[in-house]
């Protein structure tokens, strides 16, 4: 658990602004934090009582945006653990080696400034639909899909970050809002992501083989 001096207080989010909305929570975290860096442990502690989907969204969204090198490595690792925990219905927990990682407040503020407006719009149109897809056994399957996307994030593949990250974000929001339609959209995007990444991998492999065959005169 984070030390008291590192905790982020989000208890006083204005109810009129939607205290339970993730967009309001993100803005509250950005405004409450006055340090130069925000650790993964800070975010975990601030959202410990929130749904697991909120944590997954917060750690997935930076990798869906143009961010400085290294940010993906910081927020990508928690996704592996959180996806497994969602798949098995476990409570959110991260090892210290991950919670000690941090990103600059400038980078975090950039994520919030970019994400919060469209997130608020998404929340305004989401509603409970096909709720069986956002709870129970279906959520465990979503956790498996999110785990697959988290693994893809670590692969050094062009276009290997953005689509899987967006898929995780959409599935996480669907779970948070009990909107099965968004869960389905997220799963569909995950399938598309796998197809695209697989295609890019094969293109790179065949391209490399073609170059090598020509280099060695085997063409």
C-alpha positions in Angstrom: 0.0 0.0 0.0 1.3 3.5 -0.8 2.6 5.6 2.1 0.2 8.2 3.4 2.3 11.0 1.9 1.9 9.4 -1.5 -1.8 8.9 -1.5 -4.1 10.8 -3.8 -7.3 12.1 -2.3 -10.2 11.7 -4.7 -13.0 11.5 -2.1 -14.1 15.1 -2.7 -15.0 14.9 -6.4 -18.0 17.2 -6.9 -21.1 15.0 -7.1 -22.6 17.5 -9.5 -19.8 16.6 -11.9 -20.4 12.9 -11.6 -18.4 11.6 -8.7 -18.6 8.0 -10.0 -17.6 8.9 -13.5 -14.1 7.9 -14.6 -13.6 11.2 -16.4 -14.3 13.1 -13.1 -11.9 10.8 -11.3 -9.1 11.3 -13.8 -9.5 15.1 -13.4 -9.5 14.8 -9.6 -6.3 12.7 -9.6 -4.6 15.3 -11.8 -5.7 18.2 -9.7 -5.0 16.5 -6.3 -1.5 15.4 -7.2 1.2 18.0 -6.5 4.4 15.9 -7.0 6.6 15.9 -10.1 6.0 12.3 -10.7 3.0 9.9 -10.2 3.7 6.3 -9.5 1.7 3.3 -10.4 1.3 2.7 -6.7 -0.3 6.2 -6.4 -2.9 5.3 -9.0 -3.6 1.9 -7.6 -4.2 3.3 -4.1 -6.4 6.1 -5.4 -8.6 3.6 -7.3 -8.3 0.6 -4.9 -12.1 0.8 -4.1 -13.1 1.4 -7.7 -13.8 -1.3 -10.3 -11.0 -3.2 -11.8 -12.1 -1.8 -15.2 -11.2 1.7 -14.1 -7.6 0.6 -13.4 -7.4 -1.2 -16.7 -8.6 1.9 -18.6 -6.1 4.2 -16.9 -3.2 2.0 -17.6 -4.3 1.3 -21.2 -5.1 4.8 -22.4 -1.5 6.2 -22.4 -0.4 3.5 -24.8 -3.2 4.5 -27.2 -1.9 8.0 -27.4 1.3 9.5 -28.8 3.5 9.5 -25.7 7.2 9.9 -25.0 9.3 6.7 -25.2 9.2 4.6 -22.0 5.6 5.5 -21.0 4.3 2.3 -22.6 6.7 0.2 -20.6 5.6 1.9 -17.4 1.9 1.4 -17.8 1.9 -1.7 -19.9 3.2 -4.1 -17.2 0.2 -3.4 -14.9 -2.1 -4.4 -17.7 -0.7 -8.0 -17.7 -1.4 -8.4 -14.0 -4.8 -6.7 -14.0 -6.0 -8.7 -17.1 -5.1 -11.9 -15.3 -7.0 -10.8 -12.2 -10.0 -9.8 -14.3 -9.9 -13.2 -16.0 -9.9 -15.1 -12.6 -12.2 -12.6 -10.7 -9.4 -11.5 -8.3 -9.0 -8.2 -6.4 -6.6 -5.7 -8.0 -3.0 -6.2 -6.8 0.4 -5.3 -8.3 3.9 -6.2 -7.1 6.2 -3.5 -5.7 8.5 -3.7 -8.6 5.6 -2.3 -10.7 4.0 0.0 -8.2 7.3 1.8 -7.8 7.4 2.8 -11.4 6.3 6.3 -12.2 5.6 8.8 -15.0 6.0 12.5 -14.9 3.0 14.6 -13.9 3.4 16.5 -17.2 2.8 13.2 -19.1 -0.1 12.3 -16.8 -1.7 15.7 -17.3 -1.3 15.3 -21.0 -3.2 12.0 -20.9 -6.0 13.5 -18.8 -6.3 16.6 -21.0 -6.5 14.5 -24.1 -8.7 11.7 -22.7 -11.2 13.4 -20.3 -13.3 15.4 -22.8 -14.1 12.4 -25.1 -14.4 10.1 -22.2 -17.1 12.3 -20.7 -18.9 12.2 -24.1 -18.6 8.4 -24.2 -20.0 8.1 -20.6 -23.0 10.3 -21.6 -24.1 7.9 -24.3 -23.3 4.6 -22.5 -26.1 2.9 -20.6 -26.8 -0.6 -19.1 -27.4 -2.9 -22.1 -26.8 -6.6 -22.6 -25.5 -6.6 -19.0 -24.7 -10.3 -19.0 -21.7 -9.5 -21.2 -20.4 -7.0 -18.6 -20.6 -9.3 -15.5 -20.3 -12.9 -14.4 -18.6 -15.5 -16.7 -18.5 -13.2 -19.7 -16.1 -10.8 -17.8 -13.6 -13.6 -17.3 -13.6 -14.1 -21.1 -13.1 -10.3 -21.5 -10.1 -10.6 -19.1 -8.6 -13.3 -21.4 -9.0 -11.0 -24.4 -7.5 -8.1 -22.5 -4.6 -10.4 -21.5 -4.0 -11.2 -25.2 -4.0 -7.5 -26.1 -1.6 -6.7 -23.2 0.8 -9.3 -24.5 0.6 -7.8 -28.0 1.5 -4.4 -26.5 4.9 -5.7 -25.5 5.7 -7.0 -29.0 8.0 -4.7 -31.0 5.6 -4.5 -33.9 4.6 -1.4 -35.8 0.9 -0.5 -35.0 1.2 -3.0 -32.2 0.2 -0.5 -29.5 -2.6 1.7 -30.4 -5.4 -0.7 -31.5 -4.9 -3.2 -28.7 -4.9 -0.3 -26.2 -8.1 1.2 -27.6 -9.7 -2.3 -27.5 -8.8 -2.6 -23.8 -10.1 0.9 -23.1 -13.5 0.2 -24.7 -13.9 -3.2 -23.0 -13.0 -1.6 -19.6 -15.6 1.2 -20.1 -18.2 -1.4 -21.1 -17.6 -3.3 -17.9 -17.6 -0.1 -15.8 -20.9 1.1 -17.3 -22.4 -2.4 -17.6 -22.8 -1.7 -21.3 -22.5 -5.0 -23.2 -22.6 -3.3 -26.6 -19.3 -1.6 -25.8 -17.9 -4.8 -24.5 -18.7 -6.4 -27.9 -17.2 -3.5 -29.8 -14.0 -3.8 -27.7 -13.8 -7.5 -28.4 -14.4 -7.0 -32.1 -11.7 -4.4 -32.2 -9.4 -6.8 -30.4 -10.0 -9.4 -33.1 -9.2 -6.8 -35.8 -6.1 -5.8 -33.9 -4.8 -9.4 -33.9 -5.5 -9.7 -37.6 -3.6 -6.5 -38.4 -0.7 -7.3 -36.1 -0.5 -10.8 -37.5 -0.5 -9.4 -41.0 2.3 -6.9 -40.1 4.3 -9.7 -38.6 4.1 -11.8 -41.7 4.9 -8.8 -43.9 8.0 -8.1 -41.9 9.1 -11.8 -42.0 8.5 -12.2 -45.7 10.2 -8.8 -46.3 13.2 -9.9 -44.3 13.4 -13.2 -46.2 13.1 -11.5 -49.5 15.9 -9.1 -48.7 18.1 -11.9 -47.4 17.4 -14.1 -50.5 18.4 -11.3 -52.8 21.4 -10.4 -50.7 22.8 -13.9 -50.9 21.8 -14.3 -54.5 19.0 -16.9 -53.9 16.3 -14.9 -55.5 
